[in-house]
Amino acid sequence: MKQVVQVRLLPTPEQASALGDTLRACNTAASWLSEQMHTAGVVRKFDVQKRFYAELRERFGLAAQPAIRVIGKTVDACTTLRANLKAG
């Protein structure tokens, strides 16, 4: 039997600040990545990761997991946008 438990995180002010900084860096990185993908014409996740992963981490100071999540979310958003435009 599975149980679902709702948990509320209560970060310290320092943790909240660090989380906010990370989220802002991820959003900025996603915007930059979207522009780079469009300019380079690269749309597949594997190709995007291979081409932009190292620069994304270096430029925005992201750890490995947030960098991969930024790539995944950005590729998914671009795929959804293309599908919506194609469908009208």
CYANA upper distance limits for C-alpha pairs under 8 A (distance plus 0.5 A):
 11 PRO  CA     15 GLN  CA      5.91
 11 PRO  CA     16 ALA  CA      6.07
 12 THR  CA     16 ALA  CA      6.58
 13 PRO  CA     17 SER  CA      6.60
 14 GLU  CA     18 ALA  CA      6.71
 15 GLN  CA     19 LEU  CA      6.56
 16 ALA  CA     20 GLY  CA      6.58
 17 SER  CA     21 ASP  CA      6.64
 18 ALA  CA     22 THR  CA      6.67
 19 LEU  CA     23 LEU  CA      6.68
 20 GLY  CA     24 ARG  CA      6.68
 21 ASP  CA     25 ALA  CA      6.64
 22 THR  CA     26 CYS  CA      6.61
 22 THR  CA     62 LEU  CA      8.23
 23 LEU  CA     27 ASN  CA      6.68
 24 ARG  CA     28 THR  CA      6.64
 25 ALA  CA     29 ALA  CA      6.46
 25 ALA  CA     60 PHE  CA      6.69
 25 ALA  CA     61 GLY  CA      8.43
 25 ALA  CA     62 LEU  CA      8.07
 26 CYS  CA     30 ALA  CA      6.54
 26 CYS  CA     60 PHE  CA      8.34
 26 CYS  CA     62 LEU  CA      8.17
 26 CYS  CA     66 PRO  CA      7.65
 26 CYS  CA     67 ALA  CA      8.14
 26 CYS  CA     70 VAL  CA      6.85
 27 ASN  CA     31 SER  CA      6.83
 28 THR  CA     32 TRP  CA      6.75
 29 ALA  CA     33 LEU  CA      6.44
 29 ALA  CA     56 LEU  CA      7.31
 29 ALA  CA     60 PHE  CA      6.95
 29 ALA  CA     70 VAL  CA      7.67
 30 ALA  CA     34 SER  CA      6.53
 30 ALA  CA     70 VAL  CA      6.27
 30 ALA  CA     71 ILE  CA      7.76
 30 ALA  CA     74 THR  CA      6.49
 31 SER  CA     35 GLU  CA      6.94
 32 TRP  CA     36 GLN  CA      6.78
 33 LEU  CA     37 MET  CA      6.51
 33 LEU  CA     52 PHE  CA      8.21
 33 LEU  CA     56 LEU  CA      8.23
 33 LEU  CA     71 ILE  CA      8.09
 33 LEU  CA     74 THR  CA      7.83
 34 SER  CA     38 HIS  CA      6.70
 34 SER  CA     74 THR  CA      6.91
 34 SER  CA     75 VAL  CA      8.48
 34 SER  CA     78 CYS  CA      8.18
 35 GLU  CA     39 THR  CA      6.65
 36 GLN  CA     40 ALA  CA      6.50
 37 MET  CA     41 GLY  CA      6.13
 37 MET  CA     42 VAL  CA      5.58
 37 MET  CA     43 VAL  CA      6.96
 37 MET  CA     48 VAL  CA      7.71
 38 HIS  CA     42 VAL  CA      7.32
 38 HIS  CA     43 VAL  CA      8.48
 42 VAL  CA     47 ASP  CA      7.14
 42 VAL  CA     48 VAL  CA      6.72
 43 VAL  CA     47 ASP  CA      7.70
 43 VAL  CA     48 VAL  CA      7.13
 43 VAL  CA     75 VAL  CA      7.10
 43 VAL  CA     78 CYS  CA      8.17
 43 VAL  CA     79 THR  CA      8.25
 44 ARG  CA     48 VAL  CA      6.62
 44 ARG  CA     75 VAL  CA      7.63
 45 LYS  CA     49 GLN  CA      6.49
 45 LYS  CA     71 ILE  CA      7.62
 45 LYS  CA     72 GLY  CA      7.19
 45 LYS  CA     75 VAL  CA      6.54
 46 PHE  CA     50 LYS  CA      6.57
 47 ASP  CA     51 ARG  CA      6.57
 48 VAL  CA     52 PHE  CA      6.27
 48 VAL  CA     53 TYR  CA      7.88
 48 VAL  CA     71 ILE  CA      7.72
 49 GLN  CA     53 TYR  CA      5.43
 49 GLN  CA     68 ILE  CA      8.10
 49 GLN  CA     71 ILE  CA      7.17
 52 PHE  CA     56 LEU  CA      6.37
 53 TYR  CA     57 ARG  CA      6.79
 53 TYR  CA     67 ALA  CA      7.45
 53 TYR  CA     68 ILE  CA      8.05
 53 TYR  CA     71 ILE  CA      8.36
 54 ALA  CA     58 GLU  CA      6.68
 55 GLU  CA     59 ARG  CA      6.18
 56 LEU  CA     60 PHE  CA      6.46
 56 LEU  CA     61 GLY  CA      8.22
 56 LEU  CA     62 LEU  CA      7.83
 56 LEU  CA     67 ALA  CA      7.24
 57 ARG  CA     61 GLY  CA      5.75
 57 ARG  CA     62 LEU  CA      5.25
 57 ARG  CA     63 ALA  CA      7.02
 57 ARG  CA     64 ALA  CA      7.71
 57 ARG  CA     67 ALA  CA      6.70
 58 GLU  CA     62 LEU  CA      7.67
 62 LEU  CA     66 PRO  CA      6.67
 62 LEU  CA     67 ALA  CA      6.28
 63 ALA  CA     67 ALA  CA      6.71
 64 ALA  CA     68 ILE  CA      6.76
 65 GLN  CA     69 ARG  CA      6.70
 66 PRO  CA     70 VAL  CA      6.55
 67 ALA  CA     71 ILE  CA      6.83
 68 ILE  CA     72 GLY  CA      6.65
 69 ARG  CA     73 LYS  CA      6.48
 70 VAL  CA     74 THR  CA      6.46
 71 ILE  CA     75 VAL  CA      6.54
 72 GLY  CA     76 ASP  CA      6.59
 73 LYS  CA     77 ALA  CA      6.56
 74 THR  CA     78 CYS  CA      6.68
 75 VAL  CA     79 THR  CA      6.60
 76 ASP  CA     80 THR  CA      6.63
 77 ALA  CA     81 LEU  CA      6.61
 78 CYS  CA     82 ARG  CA      6.64
 79 THR  CA     83 ALA  CA      6.68
 80 THR  CA     84 ASN  CA      6.60
 81 LEU  CA     85 LEU  CA      6.63
 82 ARG  CA     86 LYS  CA      6.59
 83 ALA  CA     87 ALA  CA      6.62
 84 ASN  CA     88 GLY  CA      6.66
